Amino acid sequence: MQWQIASRFFRITVVVLLLGCSKNYFYVQQEQRDRNFLASTHVHTPDPRQENPPEGSSLLISWDFPLSIFEKNLTLVTRVRFWDSTEEVIHRPMMRKRDCCSLFFPNQKILTYLVQAVSNKGEIIETWEHQFWTEWIDLDREDKQSSAQRRSDSVSSQLRHESVMETP
């Protein structure tokens, strides 16, 4: 009797957990590469790369899409912003439904990034955002719009003064 109750409880728990889960198709990891990234540093073996070790940041991106989504001819679009306020956008076709890639940015330090899978029709299928990702704020455009608004406000808020006397 207790076994049946435990078995029923286990089945209900499994069903609830499986129905309540959502699937992330992306996994992204950020790494800093330097001399410690080389295996020869840790095992003390000769390595010509020790003289000029690779330095910079890298993104490791892996994905696993169901076949129904993968058949939409996906492209991996990666937007990376660096600490020097530059941005790089990389487009790569996704040739396999389950795969990974590594993007290395020599002599750069990544500030934030956005990774998206985009269909051939331009539909965004999946997104992975760094926790500090935000869209750029174009201050020049906002300054122009706000100054135009201030000018129109200042002009329209002025009372019209008409002359009391008509001049011939």
HUTA-V911945 format. One record per helix or strand of 2 or more residues. SS is the DSSP state (A for helix, B for strand). FROM is the first residue (numbers start at 0). TO is the last residue. Records with the same first field share a line. If there is no record, write none. Layout:
SS=FROM-TO, FROM-TO
This chain:
A=1-19, 34-36, 38-42, 47-49, 66-69, 138-155
B=25-32, 55-63, 74-81, 86-92, 97-105, 109-117, 123-128
